[in-house]
Amino acid sequence: MYLDIGDIMDQWPYRPGQITARRINGADGVEKIQLRLDLGILQMNARGRPDGQRPHNCESLLDYYHQQLENQVAETGSDEDFTLDERACELLRSEAVLYYHRYLAEFVLEDYASVARDTARNLVVMDFCAQYAEDASDRYVLEQYRPYVLMMNTRAKAQILVRDQRPKAALGAIEEGIEKIKDFFQRFDHPDMADESTELVMLRALAGEIEGGIPRDPTQELRDALARAVSDERYEEAADLRDRIARTTDDSPPTQI
């Protein structure tokens, strides 16, 4: 068996400062995503757990521990005694890294639906550990990454809406993501850090790009012109603008004949 992957790497050169990814069909018939790194290539399954493993015959360790939780609730009627020990939390964090690599590649490939899926999944891991980890450090160690994952999840959702030609809904999704990140800093008593958040800067920049592509409301343009005319005491022009605005916004039903 020929094991050297040098030929593959030569045919797909690494570009410093750029994230390069592609999709391929694996020899096993399963769709793969490859991520080009400086020292090689990272290959992941496009669906299910990225490394193709099925721990405890479940799609992921997160699914396995969720099943354990559901079993306990079914038996005892409560989740009060359910906990994640240090090893379980460590394994869940390692698994989350697999999904991180995949959603990074998915974003480069503009597969925004998959980015939204995998980032939402990692947010569930954070919530799960925060609620059930035995040790306080395991409850909070992943929280440092929450703003970034929220930002990527929000960007993916916004891009999906932009593709669907729903820019105003995309702006709403961005605003919702911004508020979640602000709430994160508030929850940890660092609201001042929101002003320095790279994640918020990126989301606001995206909002600006989307707003720039939305045609300006002609009625709003008339209102702005009216405000300027009144300010400059050009009352005859202001009266004309008021009439034009009234005709534009007249929603009365047509006369029945």
Buried (B, 14 or more C-beta within 10 A) or exposed (E): EEEEEEEEBEEEEEEEEEEBBBEEEEEEEEEBBBBBEEEEBBBBBBBEBBBBBEBEEBEBBBBBBBEBBEEBEEEEEEEEEBBBEEEBBEBBBEBBEBBBBBBBBBBBBEBBEBBBBBBBBBBEBBEBBBEBBEBEEBBBBBBEBBBBBBBBBBBBBBBBBBEEEBBEBBBBBBBEBBEBBBEBBEEEEEEEBBEEBEBBEBBBEBBEEBBEEEEEEEEEEBBEBBEEBBEEEBEEBBEBBBEBBEEEEEEEEEEEE
